[in-house]
Amino acid sequence: MPLLTAMSSRGQIVLPKKIRTKLNLTEGTQFIVLSDADNILLKPVKIPRLSEFYGLLNKAREWASAVGMTEEDITEAVKAVRSEKK
């Protein structure tokens, strides 16, 4: 259900309470702001829990092991990317 809000003279927009409650948004929540020709998208930035980070790290290690990637391969890839930026 669309909800209506307005921008203040200082460029501030109030998110309707219904949306803040539904998405568990609290004071200080940061957003990524994306736009195209006619649309604006606010995406809340959620800091992942440490357990989520370790889960992603473990998946990355499993993938690297499955494709035969070694720590030396990663070191070489980082060096290659860094040298391309110079």
LINMORA-V537721 format. One line per field, one symbol per residue. phi: phi as a letter, one per 40 degrees, with the letter a starting at -180 (. if undefined). psi: psi as a letter, one per 40 degrees, with the letter a starting at -180 (. if undefined). burial: b if it has 9 or more other C-alpha atoms within 8 Angstrom, else e. Layout:
BEGIN
phi = ???
psi = ???
burial = ???
END
This chain:
BEGIN
phi = .cbbabccccgcbccdddcdcdcfcbdgdcbcbbabdbbbbbbccbcccdcccccccccccccccccgcbccccdcccdccccccc
psi = hiihiihieeeihhhiddddddefhihehiihhiiadeihhhhhhhhiidddddddddddddddddefhidddddddddddddde.
burial = eeeeeebeeeeeeeebeeebeeeeeeeeeeebeeeeeeeeeeeeeeeeeeeebeeeeeeeeeebbeeebeeeebeeeeeeeeeeee
END
